[in-house]
């Protein structure tokens, strides 16, 4: 198997990283994985953070079994204390269908580039707020390539709750291009409840709708997620999540495991 060249967007962020002096981080690593809802935090000036994983989806529809694996990677580079550059991809993707139809597809997912702005810190009764602007680029293999550049804007808000719990929400909009050339605007939404059991271990439960759309734009996807995150050090985290699809447009089952680290 030949390896795809390192995506240009990731290379760009890696090149920009040394432009800022590396900052000493006082707080433990804060990641945007494995749950759907992004953190309102940015990584901080001069910090490079890598969030990697392996994902597996299984679905059964009309007697056909589908299996998809991917290797997601998110690179975050802090250019100031309130702004970060982002580059993301689902990496190497394998899709398999067994049943009346048999198919095997392998290739690379699209690249996504973006920025996140941390707009405000949490205060008494008020949330921490961040905004993420991203563009999905049609750079993947033909089987997994999107239709043109698709921009998305999301807002993340996080509230600190009693008993070492927190609540996060993330609404947003994505502009999409359909196969027939028409354009549409889809929504997305997620809400997550976190519980920290100690300084190193937390669990979460989440409802996520990665796509809220009319049938002509792909239909609405909805899932229920549960997961864990384990802080190995202040700069390194292991995580895992299980997802259960809630409608016919969403994979029946999905799992992901990941490793995130901060440089």
VEXDRENDO-263601 format. One record per atom (N, C-alpha, C): x, y, z; residue in three letters. Coordinates in steps of 0.05 Angstrom, whole numbers, plus 5000, padded with zeros to 4 digits. Atoms other than C-alpha are relative to their C-alpha. Last residue first. Layout:
residues N
XYZALA;...
//
This chain:
residues 263
497149965002UNK;508453945441UNK;500750275012UNK;499449725003UNK;501553705462UNK;503050045000UNK;497649914985UNK;499052995455UNK;500650294992UNK;499549725005UNK;492552645435UNK;502450095017UNK;497849904984UNK;491551895429UNK;500550294992UNK;498149805009UNK;485251585403UNK;502150075020UNK;498049984979UNK;480051035403UNK;502150204990UNK;497549875006UNK;473651055362UNK;501849995024UNK;498149984977UNK;467450625359UNK;502550154990UNK;497449895006UNK;461350645314UNK;501650015025UNK;498050014978UNK;454750275311UNK;502650124991UNK;501250134977UNK;448350325269UNK;501950025024UNK;499050274996UNK;451350835220UNK;498949885026UNK;497650014983UNK;446851435212UNK;500949715003UNK;497849865013UNK;441851595157UNK;502649985015UNK;499050165023UNK;437051055181UNK;502250144985UNK;501850015023UNK;436151375249UNK;501349864977UNK;502849974992UNK;438851375320UNK;498150014977UNK;501649855019UNK;445951115308UNK;497050005007UNK;502350165009UNK;449450865370UNK;498450184982UNK;502449865011UNK;456351145383UNK;497949814991UNK;501850175015UNK;462050875427UNK;497650164992UNK;502849925001UNK;467951305449UNK;498449784984UNK;501650195014UNK;475151215471UNK;497150085000UNK;502949974999UNK;480651675496UNK;498749774985UNK;501250225014UNK;488051705515UNK;496950045001UNK;502650114992UNK;491052375534UNK;499349764982UNK;500750245016UNK;498052685534UNK;497449875011UNK;499849955028UNK;500753365556UNK;499149774982UNK;501349745005UNK;498953395630UNK;499850054970UNK;498449794989UNK;500652655633UNK;498550264994UNK;497650144993UNK;496652015621UNK;502050195013UNK;497649825002UNK;490052385622UNK;502449855010UNK;498150064979UNK;484551865610UNK;502550174996UNK;497449885006UNK;478452045569UNK;501849965025UNK;498249954978UNK;472051635568UNK;502550144989UNK;497150045003UNK;466051555522UNK;501550075026UNK;498950014973UNK;458551535509UNK;503049954998UNK;497250074995UNK;455151755446UNK;500649985029UNK;499549984972UNK;447951785420UNK;502849895006UNK;498750224985UNK;447151905346UNK;500250075029UNK;500249964971UNK;443352315295UNK;501149765014UNK;498650214985UNK;444052425220UNK;499950065029UNK;499049944973UNK;439052845181UNK;501349755012UNK;501550094977UNK;438152745106UNK;501450065026UNK;498850224986UNK;443152785049UNK;498649905025UNK;497349924992UNK;441753465019UNK;501349785017UNK;498549955025UNK;435653214979UNK;502950085007UNK;499250255014UNK;432952895043UNK;501850054976UNK;502150125015UNK;433053565079UNK;501049754986UNK;500449935028UNK;438653685128UNK;497549884988UNK;502949954999UNK;441253665199UNK;499250114973UNK;501249895024UNK;448153345196UNK;497050035005UNK;497949895018UNK;452853175253UNK;499050134975UNK;501250005027UNK;446853105300UNK;502050124981UNK;498849855023UNK;450052925366UNK;498349974975UNK;501750025024UNK;447352725434UNK;501250174979UNK;500549795020UNK;452752625486UNK;497849924981UNK;502350105016UNK;454852255548UNK;499250234982UNK;502049815012UNK;461652365580UNK;497849854986UNK;501950135018UNK;466852045625UNK;498150214988UNK;502649895003UNK;473052335659UNK;498349834981UNK;501950175014UNK;479652075687UNK;497350144999UNK;499050145023UNK;486152415707UNK;497849864983UNK;498449835017UNK;484652945759UNK;500949874974UNK;497549924986UNK;479052535789UNK;501650184980UNK;500050174976UNK;471952315770UNK;502550055017UNK;497250064992UNK;470952875720UNK;500049855026UNK;499750044971UNK;463852845691UNK;502949935005UNK;497550124991UNK;462253125622UNK;500049975031UNK;499749974971UNK;455353265592UNK;502549845009UNK;498450204985UNK;455153365517UNK;500150075029UNK;500049924972UNK;450453725468UNK;501249775016UNK;499250204981UNK;451353715393UNK;499750115028UNK;500549944972UNK;448454065333UNK;501049785018UNK;498950214983UNK;449354105258UNK;499750095029UNK;499249934973UNK;445754495204UNK;501449775014UNK;500650194979UNK;445554425130UNK;500750105027UNK;498849954974UNK;445454975078UNK;498949805020UNK;501849994978UNK;444154805005UNK;501650075026UNK;498849954974UNK;447254854937UNK;497950005022UNK;501549814983UNK;445154544871UNK;501550035027UNK;499049735003UNK;450254214825UNK;498650215017UNK;501249875023UNK;446453564815UNK;500950294996UNK;499050125024UNK;451253194862UNK;498850134975UNK;501050265006UNK;449753684918UNK;501049894973UNK;500750025029UNK;453954264941UNK;499249714994UNK;499350245015UNK;454054415016UNK;499250034970UNK;500949965027UNK;454355025061UNK;500949764983UNK;498250085021UNK;455054815134UNK;498750054972UNK;501150015027UNK;451755125195UNK;502249924980UNK;498549895023UNK;453055075269UNK;498649954974UNK;501649975025UNK;450654905339UNK;501850114978UNK;498749905025UNK;455554655392UNK;498050004977UNK;501850015023UNK;453554535465UNK;501550114976UNK;499149875024UNK;457754365526UNK;497949974978UNK;501950035022UNK;455854205597UNK;501050154976UNK;500149785018UNK;460854095654UNK;498049934977UNK;501350055025UNK;461153665716UNK;500150254982UNK;497950045020UNK;465953685775UNK;498849914973UNK;499250295000UNK;460153595824UNK;502049944978UNK;499250124975UNK;457154285807UNK;500949704997UNK;502250084983UNK;457054535735UNK;501049895027UNK;499250164977UNK;461954915692UNK;497749955018UNK;500749914974UNK;458755155627UNK;501249815021UNK;499550194979UNK;461655075557UNK;499350135027UNK;500449874974UNK;459555415492UNK;500149795022UNK;499850184977UNK;462055215423UNK;499650165025UNK;499549874975UNK;459955585360UNK;500049795022UNK;501150114976UNK;460555285290UNK;500750175025UNK;499649824977UNK;461655555220UNK;498649885024UNK;501750054977UNK;462455095160UNK;500850195022UNK;499449864975UNK;465155185090UNK;498149945022UNK;502549984984UNK;464454655035UNK;500850135027UNK;499349904973UNK;469654684979UNK;497450055015UNK;499049734997UNK;467654264920UNK;500750075028UNK;500649835024UNK;463353644920UNK;500950295005UNK;502449844999UNK;466553174971UNK;499650164974UNK;499749715005UNK;471652634955UNK;497350145001UNK;500649864974UNK;471051944987UNK;500250304997UNK;502250134985UNK;470851484926UNK;499150155024UNK;502649975013UNK;474951974883UNK;497749875016UNK;500250195022UNK;480752004933UNK;497250014989UNK;499850284995UNK;480852624976UNK;499949834975UNK;497350095006UNK;482453354960UNK;500349695003UNK;500450245015UNK;475553654957UNK;502649894990UNK;498949985027UNK;476854155012UNK;499749734986UNK;499550275009UNK;472454205074UNK;500950014971UNK;500650055028UNK;473054925098UNK;500849714994UNK;498550205014UNK;472855115172UNK;499149984971UNK;500749975028UNK;470755685217UNK;501949814985UNK;498350145019UNK;470655525291UNK;499050044972UNK;501150035027UNK;467855985345UNK;502049874982UNK;498150005022UNK;469155945420UNK;498649974973UNK;501050015027UNK;465356105483UNK;502250014980UNK;497849965017UNK;466455965557UNK;499149974971UNK;498450215012UNK;459756005590UNK;502650104988UNK;499649965029UNK;456656495639UNK;501949794989UNK;502550025015UNK;453656365708UNK;500350024970UNK;502250104983UNK;459756625744UNK;497450004984UNK;500249854975UNK;465056705690UNK;497649905015UNK;502350044983UNK;467556285632UNK;500150185024UNK;499650194979UNK;472656575585UNK;497449975016UNK;500349914972UNK;470656925521UNK;500649775019UNK;501249734998UNK;471656925445UNK;499850105029UNK;501150024973UNK;476556345436UNK;499050285007UNK;499649764984UNK;477456375361UNK;498649965027UNK;501849984977UNK;478455745320UNK;500750245016UNK;499149844977UNK;481255725250UNK;498049985022UNK;501849814986UNK;480355245192UNK;501550155021UNK;498449794987UNK;482954725144UNK;498250205013UNK;501649784990UNK;479554065125UNK;502050195013UNK;498749844980UNK;482853535081UNK;498150235009UNK;499449725005UNK;478653025044UNK;501550135023UNK;502149814995UNK;479152285059UNK;500850284992UNK;499549794981UNK;484151815027UNK;497750195003UNK;498949745009UNK;483051164992UNK;500450195023UNK;497949904982UNK;480150464994UNK;501050274989UNK;498949755007UNK;473650184966UNK;502150095020UNK;497649954984UNK;471149474966UNK;501250264990UNK;498349785008UNK;464149314941UNK;502450025019UNK;497450024988UNK;459348734941UNK;501850224990UNK;497949845013UNK;451948834928UNK;502649965016UNK;500750025028UNK;446948294947UNK;501950164983UNK;502850065002UNK;450748265013UNK;499349964970UNK;500550285005UNK;457448535035UNK;497049955000UNK;502850075000UNK;459749265031UNK;499849704993UNK;500650275010UNK;466749495050UNK;497049955002UNK;502950044999UNK;469550195059UNK;499449734987UNK;500750255013UNK;476850345077UNK;497049945003UNK;502750104997UNK;479151045093UNK;499749744984UNK;500550235017UNK;486151305104UNK;497349885006UNK;497850175007UNK;486051995136UNK;499449774981UNK;500650274991UNK;479752275166UNK;502049794991UNK;500850195021UNK;482952955157UNK;499249745014UNK;501250254992UNK;484253585197UNK;499449824976UNK;500050165024UNK;488154225197UNK;499249725007UNK;500950284998UNK;487054775248UNK;500349874973UNK;500450115026UNK;490055455262UNK;499549705002UNK;498450235009UNK;489155745331UNK;499349944971UNK;500450095028UNK;486856405361UNK;501849774993UNK;502850035006UNK;485656675432UNK;499549894972UNK;501450124977UNK;492456625465UNK;497149974995UNK;500349804978UNK;495856745398UNK;498549865023UNK;498649765010UNK;498256335338UNK;499750235020UNK;500849754987UNK;496555655370UNK;501750234989UNK;497749834996UNK;497255065322UNK;499250275011UNK;500849734990UNK;492154505322UNK;502650155007UNK;497749844992UNK;493053865281UNK;499150285007UNK;500449724997UNK;487253375277UNK;502550135010UNK;497949844989UNK;488052665251UNK;499250295001UNK;500249714998UNK;482752145236UNK;502450135014UNK;497849934981UNK;484751435216UNK;500050315003UNK;498549755006UNK;478751125182UNK;502050065021UNK;497949934981UNK;474850465179UNK;501450254991UNK;498249795008UNK;468250325145UNK;502050055023UNK;497849964980UNK;464049695148UNK;501950214989UNK;497949815007UNK;457449595112UNK;501950035023UNK;498349924978UNK;452848995115UNK;502250184990UNK;497349955008UNK;447148915065UNK;501650105025UNK;498550255003UNK;440648595084UNK;502950034993UNK;501250175021UNK;436549215071UNK;501649754994UNK;502349885013UNK;441149635113UNK;499149824978UNK;501550205015UNK;446349405164UNK;497550134989UNK;502849945007UNK;451649895189UNK;498849774985UNK;501450235011UNK;458449855222UNK;497150074996UNK;502949995002UNK;463250425234UNK;498949754988UNK;501350225014UNK;470550385258UNK;496950055001UNK;503050014999UNK;474950965278UNK;499049774984UNK;500950215019UNK;482451005294UNK;497049985004UNK;501850214992UNK;485351625327UNK;499649794978UNK;500150215020UNK;489852235327UNK;498149785010UNK;502150184990UNK;489752905362UNK;499549794978UNK;500850205020UNK;496153315352UNK;498049815013UNK;501450224989UNK;497453965390UNK;499049814978UNK;500850185021UNK;502654495373UNK;498749765014UNK;500450284993UNK;503355065423UNK;499049854975UNK;497650165003UNK;506455735405UNK;499849715006UNK;497949905018UNK;500656145433UNK;502549825000UNK;498249814988UNK;495255735467UNK;502350074981UNK;497650134988UNK;491555095450UNK;501950195013UNK;497950025021UNK;484655415439UNK;502649905015UNK;497249914995UNK;478855295486UNK;501649994974UNK;499849715006UNK;471355275468UNK;502950105003UNK;499549824977UNK;471854515465UNK;500050294991UNK;497349904996UNK;468754175405UNK;500250165026UNK;499949714992UNK;462453775409UNK;502850095005UNK;500649835023UNK;462953115370UNK;500250305007UNK;502849935003UNK;466352725426UNK;499750184976UNK;501350155021UNK;473252405418UNK;497150084994UNK;500950275004UNK;476152915409UNK;499849865027UNK;502649995014UNK;476653675412UNK;499049724993UNK;500250105028UNK;482153645464UNK;497250044989UNK;502949995006UNK;484254025527UNK;499649934970UNK;500850005027UNK;491253855553UNK;497050004998UNK;499850255015UNK;492354005626UNK;499050034972UNK;502450164999UNK;493154735647UNK;500449734985UNK;500650054972UNK;499855075662UNK;497649815003UNK;502850034995UNK;502555045591UNK;499649925030UNK;500450204979UNK;509455325580UNK;497149995007UNK;501049914974UNK;509455695514UNK;499849775020UNK;501650204986UNK;513655535453UNK;499350105028UNK;498450144980UNK;516056165419UNK;498249815015UNK;500549904973UNK;511756325358UNK;501849845020UNK;500149715001UNK;513956255286UNK;499550135027UNK;497649884987UNK;515955535300UNK;500050305000UNK;499750034971UNK;508755295288UNK;502450145012UNK;500649754986UNK;507855595218UNK;500649985030UNK;498049805008UNK;511355025182UNK;499650255016UNK;497550084987UNK;507254495219UNK;502250214994UNK;500249944971UNK;500954875200UNK;502649935014UNK;500149714996UNK;502854885127UNK;500050065029UNK;497349915004UNK;504854145127UNK;500250305005UNK;498550074976UNK;498053965155UNK;502850114999UNK;501049834979UNK;494654355099UNK;501449945027UNK;498849745001UNK;499054035047UNK;499150185022UNK;501849805010UNK;497053335067UNK;501250285002UNK;501149854977UNK;503052885079UNK;498350234990UNK;498349804990UNK;503852495014UNK;498750155023UNK;500549745012UNK;499251895009UNK;502050205011UNK;500949794981UNK;502451245029UNK;499550264985UNK;498449755001UNK;502950674980UNK;498750205019UNK;501749765000UNK;500050005000UNK;501850255000UNK;
//
